[in-house]
């Protein structure tokens, strides 16, 4: 009567068996269980144990109540996960406060879990190429260990995703994951940020501050852009890795921390070691298990999967109907060089989704600012079949060889004709696919004497 009077909807169960039936009914969602220990048939403690073993309801808050409470009963109930324990006669205000707090805490816990799942989905690694499959295998092997990992790769390849995957698959997954961008912290503050400081230890230190190592205690610390850390800070990081000991700036008190350190960089640390710009002992300490994240050029077969995922995520976040991607878009994206890797692809695809109508088309893609098929320099990992072989060049007699310039011009002409044919001579779409301005494409067509529908 008290709870009903406060606006709660109550479901009565005369026995533990009946209560378990109610909890097992998907049409009757329950936010809280108030469970008497002394019941006909199955006891309250047995029912509580059954609840905690059922994946569907194991996280429900349960308040245990008894008129014959003993210390043993209370301890047993708490061990089984009881949220609270009351003795009869009950205090009305205490019951209402406990019910209110239990439901609020449970809802907050569910919200946190949902947010955690959403955040993890944002950091999901995407790709089925051989290079990515090998990377997944290496992550699976090293994640359960305590080994330090050095993650290398070009900017935008997803080094942070790799570090989060290692943390998520490790025994520390429920502990903090702390990321530090060493390049973004001024040199004079890096030590304070990493290890903390005491009040008054330097100008502006108005209160004690916990550093990133303390914040990551029990969990994982990612030192991103580790190559930009100065030598003095490197020495203290080495000490923390070797002994698990840190010391706040302005303090002589040694703190012990349990932190797994991951490091990431887009630079060649071995070269920096040779130049005296990075400590050799720290390098070997970090590189217990090195991981190389492939560039997008090395995994072009993943571009379609990535583009689909980015468009799907963008439409969901902005409340838009899912926009399909025209097949020719994938071909156009595959031809690009992607110096900015997956991060650049994401930006390009999201911009195209904004500009597009009901479907993302080649015309929606922004011009490629980096490279063109007509440049002398091209990537070693360019798309297969990008330039035709000499035998495929029109008008080349058997056995005759071309000069490099003549071959390049012949290949360029043949590629323009092929692209124009693929896009039914839509100059705008062909120009986007080729990564050039429309005016530039018109000049090429005139220079090579290409006729409409040739090829």
C-alpha positions in Angstrom: 0.0 0.0 0.0 2.9 2.4 0.8 4.5 1.8 -2.6 1.2 2.0 -4.5 0.5 5.2 -2.8 3.8 6.6 -4.1 2.8 5.8 -7.7 4.7 2.5 -8.1 3.1 -0.4 -10.0 3.2 -3.5 -7.9 3.1 -7.2 -9.0 2.4 -9.6 -6.1 3.7 -13.1 -5.9 2.7 -15.4 -3.1 5.8 -17.6 -3.5 9.3 -17.6 -4.8 8.3 -20.0 -7.6 5.6 -17.6 -8.7 8.0 -14.7 -8.5 10.5 -16.5 -10.8 7.7 -17.1 -13.3 6.8 -13.4 -13.3 10.5 -12.4 -13.8 10.7 -14.9 -16.7 7.8 -13.3 -18.5 9.1 -10.9 -21.2 5.8 -9.0 -21.2 6.1 -7.9 -17.5 9.3 -5.8 -17.2 10.4 -5.4 -13.5 12.7 -2.7 -12.1 13.0 -4.0 -8.5 12.4 -7.1 -6.5 11.5 -7.0 -2.7 12.0 -10.5 -1.5 11.0 -12.0 1.8 13.5 -14.7 3.1 10.8 -16.9 4.7 8.5 -18.2 2.1 6.4 -21.4 1.5 8.4 -23.8 -0.6 11.6 -22.3 -2.0 13.3 -19.9 0.4 14.1 -16.3 -0.4 17.8 -16.9 -0.4 17.3 -19.8 -2.9 15.2 -17.5 -5.1 17.9 -14.8 -4.9 20.5 -17.3 -6.0 18.3 -18.3 -8.9 17.8 -14.7 -9.9 21.6 -14.0 -9.9 22.1 -17.1 -12.2 19.6 -16.0 -14.8 21.3 -13.8 -17.4 18.0 -12.0 -18.2 17.4 -10.7 -14.7 20.7 -11.1 -12.9 21.3 -7.4 -12.7 17.9 -6.6 -11.1 18.2 -4.8 -7.7 16.8 -7.1 -5.0 15.9 -5.8 -1.5 15.7 -8.7 1.0 13.3 -8.5 4.0 12.8 -10.7 7.0 11.1 -10.8 10.3 13.6 -13.4 11.6 16.9 -11.8 10.4 20.2 -13.0 11.6 23.7 -11.8 10.8 24.2 -15.0 8.9 21.2 -14.3 6.7 22.3 -10.8 6.1 25.8 -11.9 5.1 24.4 -14.6 2.8 22.1 -12.2 1.1 24.8 -9.6 0.5 27.1 -12.3 -0.9 24.4 -13.2 -3.4 24.1 -9.6 -4.5 21.2 -8.2 -2.4 20.9 -4.4 -2.8 19.7 -3.9 0.8 18.4 -5.9 3.8 15.5 -4.9 6.1 14.2 -6.3 9.3 10.5 -6.2 10.3 8.9 -4.1 11.4 9.8 -1.8 8.5 10.4 1.9 8.6 8.2 3.5 5.9 10.7 6.3 5.0 13.7 4.0 4.9 11.8 1.6 2.6 10.8 4.5 0.2 14.4 5.9 0.1 15.9 2.4 -0.5 13.4 1.6 -3.3 13.9 5.0 -4.9 17.7 4.8 -4.8 17.8 1.1 -5.9 15.7 1.9 -9.0 17.6 5.0 -9.8 20.9 3.2 -9.5 19.8 0.3 -11.6 18.5 2.6 -14.4 21.8 4.6 -14.3 23.7 1.3 -14.5 21.7 0.3 -17.6 22.3 3.7 -19.2 26.0 3.4 -18.5 26.1 -0.1 -20.0 24.2 1.1 -23.1 26.5 4.1 -23.5 29.5 1.7 -23.1 28.1 -0.5 -25.9 27.5 2.5 -28.1 31.1 3.8 -27.5 32.6 0.4 -28.2 30.6 0.3 -31.5 32.2 3.6 -32.5 35.6 2.1 -32.0 34.8 -1.1 -33.9 37.5 -2.2 -36.3 36.3 -2.9 -39.8 37.9 -4.9 -42.5 38.3 -8.4 -43.9 41.5 -8.0 -46.0 44.4 -10.3 -45.3 46.4 -7.5 -43.6 43.5 -6.8 -41.2 42.9 -10.5 -40.5 46.6 -10.8 -39.5 46.2 -7.8 -37.3 43.2 -9.2 -35.6 45.1 -12.4 -34.9 48.0 -10.5 -33.3 45.6 -8.5 -31.2 43.9 -11.7 -30.0 47.3 -13.1 -29.0 48.7 -10.1 -27.1 45.5 -8.7 -25.5 45.2 -11.2 -22.6 48.8 -10.7 -21.6 50.5 -7.9 -19.6 53.0 -7.1 -22.4 53.6 -3.5 -23.6 52.6 -3.0 -27.2 54.1 -0.5 -29.7 51.5 0.4 -32.3 52.9 2.0 -35.5 51.3 3.2 -38.6 50.5 6.3 -40.7 48.2 9.0 -39.4 44.6 8.1 -39.8 45.1 4.3 -40.0 43.3 3.6 -36.7 46.0 3.1 -34.1 43.7 4.2 -31.3 41.1 1.6 -32.4 43.8 -1.1 -32.1 44.7 0.1 -28.6 41.1 0.1 -27.5 40.6 -3.4 -28.9 43.6 -4.6 -26.9 42.1 -3.1 -23.8 38.6 -4.4 -24.5 40.0 -8.0 -24.9 42.2 -7.9 -21.9 41.5 -8.8 -18.2 41.5 -5.0 -17.6 38.5 -4.3 -19.8 36.4 -3.1 -16.8 39.1 -0.7 -15.6 40.0 2.7 -17.0 41.3 3.3 -20.5 43.2 6.6 -20.6 44.5 8.1 -23.7 47.3 10.7 -23.7 48.3 12.7 -26.8 52.0 13.5 -26.0 52.2 15.8 -29.0 49.4 18.0 -27.6 50.9 18.6 -24.2 53.5 21.4 -23.9 57.0 20.1 -23.0 57.1 21.9 -19.7 53.8 20.3 -18.6 54.2 16.7 -19.8 55.7 15.5 -16.5 52.9 17.1 -14.5 50.2 15.6 -16.8 51.7 12.1 -16.7 52.6 11.9 -13.1 50.5 14.6 -11.4 51.7 17.4 -9.1 51.4 18.7 -5.5 49.8 22.0 -4.6 52.3 24.8 -4.9 54.9 22.7 -6.8 55.0 25.3 -9.5 53.3 28.5 -10.6 49.7 27.8 -11.3 49.6 24.5 -9.3 46.8 25.6 -6.9 45.8 22.1 -5.9 47.0 18.6 -6.0 46.4 16.8 -9.3 46.4 13.1 -10.2 48.3 12.4 -13.3 47.4 10.1 -16.2 49.3 7.1 -14.7 47.2 7.4 -11.5 44.0 7.8 -13.4 44.8 4.6 -15.4 45.6 2.6 -12.2 44.4 -1.0 -12.8 43.7 -0.3 -16.4 45.4 0.7 -19.7 47.3 3.9 -20.6 47.8 4.8 -24.3 50.7 7.1 -24.9 49.8 8.4 -28.3 52.5 10.2 -30.4 55.1 8.8 -28.0 57.9 10.0 -30.4 57.1 13.6 -29.3 57.9 13.0 -25.6 61.1 14.7 -24.4 64.0 12.7 -23.0 63.5 13.7 -19.4 59.9 12.5 -19.4 61.0 9.3 -21.2 63.3 8.5 -18.3 60.4 8.7 -15.8 58.1 6.7 -18.0 60.8 4.0 -18.2 60.9 3.9 -14.4 57.1 3.6 -14.2 57.2 0.7 -16.6 60.1 -1.1 -14.8 59.0 -0.7 -11.2 55.4 0.5 -11.3 56.6 3.6 -9.4 55.8 7.3 -10.0 56.3 10.5 -8.1 54.2 13.6 -8.4 56.0 16.8 -9.3 56.9 18.6 -6.1 56.7 15.4 -4.0 59.2 12.9 -2.7 56.5 10.3 -1.9 56.6 7.3 -4.3 53.3 5.9 -5.5 52.9 2.4 -6.8 50.6 2.0 -9.9 49.4 -1.0 -11.9 49.2 0.2 -15.4 49.5 -1.5 -18.8 51.1 0.9 -21.2 50.5 0.9 -24.9 52.3 3.4 -27.2 51.5 4.6 -30.6 53.4 6.6 -33.2 53.5 7.3 -36.9 57.3 7.8 -36.8 60.2 5.4 -37.0 61.3 5.0 -33.4 64.4 3.0 -34.3 65.6 5.8 -36.4 65.0 8.3 -33.6 67.0 6.0 -31.3 69.9 6.1 -33.7 69.7 9.9 -33.8 69.7 10.1 -30.0 66.2 11.6 -29.9 64.6 8.6 -28.2 65.8 6.4 -25.4 66.9 3.0 -26.6 66.0 1.3 -23.3 62.5 2.8 -23.4 62.1 1.7 -27.0 62.9 -1.9 -26.2 60.6 -1.7 -23.2 57.7 -0.5 -25.2 58.3 -2.7 -28.3 57.8 -6.0 -26.5 55.1 -6.7 -29.0 55.1 -4.4 -32.0 52.0 -4.0 -34.1 52.0 -2.4 -37.6 48.6 -1.0 -38.7 48.3 -1.2 -42.5 47.6 1.9 -44.5 44.3 2.1 -46.5 46.4 1.7 -49.7 47.4 -1.7 -48.4 43.8 -2.8 -47.8 41.8 -1.3 -50.6 39.5 -4.3 -50.6 38.1 -2.9 -47.3 37.1 0.5 -48.7 33.5 -0.6 -49.6 32.9 -2.0 -46.1 34.3 1.1 -44.5 32.3 3.5 -46.8 29.1 1.6 -46.0 29.8 1.7 -42.3 30.5 5.4 -42.4 27.4 6.3 -44.3 25.2 4.1 -42.1 26.7 5.7 -38.9 26.3 9.2 -40.3 22.7 8.7 -41.3 21.9 7.2 -37.9 23.6 10.0 -35.9 21.8 12.7 -37.9 18.3 11.0 -38.0 18.4 10.5 -41.8 17.1 7.6 -43.8 19.9 5.3 -44.8 21.3 6.3 -48.2 22.5 3.6 -50.5 25.8 4.1 -52.3 26.0 3.9 -56.1 28.3 1.0 -57.2 30.5 3.4 -59.2 31.3 5.3 -56.0 33.3 2.3 -54.7 35.4 2.2 -57.8 36.1 5.9 -57.6 37.1 5.6 -54.0 39.3 2.7 -54.6 41.4 4.7 -57.2 42.4 7.3 -54.7 45.7 7.3 -52.9 44.4 8.1 -49.4 47.4 9.7 -47.7 45.1 10.5 -44.8 44.0 6.8 -44.7 40.7 5.8 -43.0 40.2 9.1 -41.4 40.3 10.8 -44.8 37.9 8.2 -46.2 35.5 8.9 -43.4 35.6 12.7 -44.1 35.1 12.2 -47.8 32.2 9.7 -47.4 30.4 11.9 -44.8 30.7 15.0 -47.0 29.3 13.0 -49.9 26.4 11.9 -47.7 25.6 15.5 -46.9 25.7 16.6 -50.5 23.8 13.6 -51.9 20.1 13.2 -52.4 18.4 9.8 -51.8 21.6 8.0 -53.0 25.3 8.7 -52.8 26.6 9.1 -56.3 30.0 9.8 -57.9 29.0 13.4 -58.5 28.6 13.9 -54.7 32.3 13.0 -54.1 34.6 15.9 -53.5 37.5 16.3 -55.8 40.7 14.4 -54.8 43.1 17.1 -53.7 46.1 14.8 -53.4 46.8 12.9 -56.7 45.7 12.3 -60.2 46.1 9.4 -62.5 48.1 11.7 -64.7 50.9 12.4 -62.2 54.3 11.0 -62.9 54.5 9.7 -59.3 52.0 7.0 -58.3 51.6 4.8 -55.3 53.2 1.4 -55.3 50.0 -0.1 -53.9 47.7 1.5 -56.6 44.6 -0.3 -57.6 45.2 -3.3 -59.8 44.7 -2.7 -63.5 45.0 1.1 -63.0 47.3 1.4 -66.1 46.9 -0.9 -69.0 49.8 -3.1 -70.0 51.7 -2.4 -73.3 49.7 -5.2 -75.0 46.5 -3.4 -74.1 47.6 -0.1 -75.6 45.6 0.5 -78.8 47.6 0.7 -82.0 50.8 -0.9 -80.6 52.3 -3.3 -83.2 53.4 -6.7 -81.9 57.0 -6.6 -80.6 57.3 -2.9 -80.8 58.3 -1.1 -77.5 57.3 2.4 -76.6 59.3 5.1 -74.9 58.3 5.7 -71.3 56.6 9.0 -72.2 54.8 7.5 -75.2 53.6 4.6 -73.0 52.4 6.9 -70.3 50.5 9.0 -72.8 49.0 5.9 -74.4 48.0 4.4 -71.0 46.6 7.8 -69.9 44.5 8.1 -73.1 43.2 4.5 -72.8 42.3 5.0 -69.2 40.4 8.2 -69.9 38.4 6.4 -72.7 37.6 3.5 -70.3 36.4 5.9 -67.6 34.3 7.9 -69.9 32.7 4.7 -71.3 32.0 3.5 -67.8 30.2 6.7 -66.9 28.4 6.9 -70.3 30.3 10.0 -71.2 29.1 11.9 -68.1 32.0 14.4 -67.9 31.3 15.5 -64.4 31.2 11.9 -63.0 34.3 10.8 -65.0 36.2 13.9 -63.8 35.4 13.1 -60.2 36.4 9.4 -60.6 39.7 10.5 -62.3 40.4 13.1 -59.6 40.6 16.1 -61.9 38.7 19.2 -62.7 36.1 19.1 -65.5 38.1 21.7 -67.5 41.3 19.6 -67.1 39.5 16.6 -68.4 38.1 18.5 -71.4 41.7 19.6 -72.2 42.9 16.0 -72.1 40.0 14.9 -74.4 40.9 17.5 -76.9 44.7 16.9 -76.6 44.3 13.2 -77.3 41.6 13.6 -80.0 39.2 11.3 -78.1 35.8 11.1 -79.8 32.5 10.6 -78.1 31.7 6.9 -77.4 35.1 5.8 -78.5 36.0 2.4 -77.1 
